[in-house]
Amino acid sequence: MLCVIFFTLIVAPLIVELVIRLFDYWWNNRHNGRN
């Protein structure tokens, strides 16, 4: 169980950052269109 906690503490921020980067990339493409 302790391993799961450490795994979550280490991996969760990485996943969150990845999702934020992907969302930001998608959001910019959606609003910029064809510039």
GROMACS elastic network, one bead per residue, 0.5 to 0.9 nm:
[ bonds ]
;  ai    aj funct       b0    kb
    1     4     6  0.51504   500
    1     5     6  0.65269   500
    1     6     6  0.89186   500
    2     5     6  0.51035   500
    2     6     6  0.63529   500
    2     7     6  0.85207   500
    3     6     6  0.51899   500
    3     7     6  0.59473   500
    3     8     6  0.84689   500
    4     8     6  0.60223   500
    4     9     6  0.85474   500
    5     8     6  0.51071   500
    5     9     6  0.61580   500
    5    10     6  0.86484   500
    6     9     6  0.50299   500
    6    10     6  0.61600   500
    6    11     6  0.84526   500
    7    10     6  0.52445   500
    7    11     6  0.58167   500
    7    12     6  0.78938   500
    8    11     6  0.52574   500
    8    12     6  0.52472   500
    8    13     6  0.83274   500
    9    12     6  0.57921   500
    9    13     6  0.70892   500
   10    13     6  0.64776   500
   10    14     6  0.72552   500
   11    14     6  0.52261   500
   11    15     6  0.62718   500
   11    16     6  0.86842   500
   12    15     6  0.51502   500
   12    16     6  0.61305   500
   12    17     6  0.86134   500
   13    17     6  0.60735   500
   13    18     6  0.85069   500
   14    17     6  0.51477   500
   14    18     6  0.61362   500
   14    19     6  0.86367   500
   15    18     6  0.50151   500
   15    19     6  0.61386   500
   15    20     6  0.85661   500
   16    19     6  0.51310   500
   16    20     6  0.61446   500
   16    21     6  0.86207   500
   17    20     6  0.50502   500
   17    21     6  0.61347   500
   17    22     6  0.85989   500
   18    21     6  0.51400   500
   18    22     6  0.61696   500
   18    23     6  0.85147   500
   19    22     6  0.51089   500
   19    23     6  0.59614   500
   19    24     6  0.84129   500
   20    23     6  0.50763   500
   20    24     6  0.59583   500
   20    25     6  0.84774   500
   21    24     6  0.50987   500
   21    25     6  0.61009   500
   21    26     6  0.85605   500
   22    25     6  0.50806   500
   22    26     6  0.60819   500
   22    27     6  0.84408   500
   23    26     6  0.50344   500
   23    27     6  0.58635   500
   23    28     6  0.84767   500
   24    27     6  0.50167   500
   24    28     6  0.61000   500
   24    29     6  0.85852   500
   25    28     6  0.53026   500
   25    29     6  0.62917   500
   25    30     6  0.86402   500
   26    29     6  0.51728   500
   26    30     6  0.60702   500
   26    31     6  0.87149   500
   27    30     6  0.50888   500
   27    31     6  0.62761   500
   27    32     6  0.84709   500
   28    31     6  0.53417   500
   28    32     6  0.58072   500
   28    33     6  0.81993   500
   29    32     6  0.52736   500
   29    33     6  0.57779   500
   29    34     6  0.83251   500
   30    33     6  0.56786   500
   32    35     6  0.62221   500
